[in-house]
């Protein structure tokens, strides 16, 4: 019989509600990918959790550290990095779908939780660095405010390109609050 590395015995732990046990393991994960990033084949995911016995089950609190690779969303160069997801999940004999994970009296299988945390931690739009200017910055220059949440500095607003000429007529509209409509 083969043993699965993320199936953890909990019988002794469950005999004393409130007792805790640390579990740290590096395990290979295959087939974890989203459209823009993936966990490389043969890469190990680090699982570092503390299991705490409850009267009805077990709580796993800790982190899952995932190595990943993908292509930069701006310049399309290969990016390799590592990300960490914090976890705090409940395992119980009668799980509520989408809210808790199953466990038995003797074991808990952490694999579904680790897979979920790893997939959610993968970046949706990898970036090789915050200063990445893309594949051809002279052809497609980054403009002030191109990054999400970034606004142009005050001294650069005069150099900003004009608006779309099709909307120019709207700049002539003025809405005065003390308008006479008598």
Secondary structure, 3 states (H helix, E strand, C coil): CCCCCCEEECHHHHCCCCCEEEEEEEEECCCCECCCEECCCCCEEEEEEEEEECCCEEEEEEEEEEEEEEECCCCCCEEEEEEEEEEEEEEECCCCCCCCEEECCCEEECHHHHHHHHHHHCCCCCCCCCCCCCCCCCCCCCCCCCCCCCCCCHHHCCCCCCCCHHHHHHHHCCCCCCCCCC
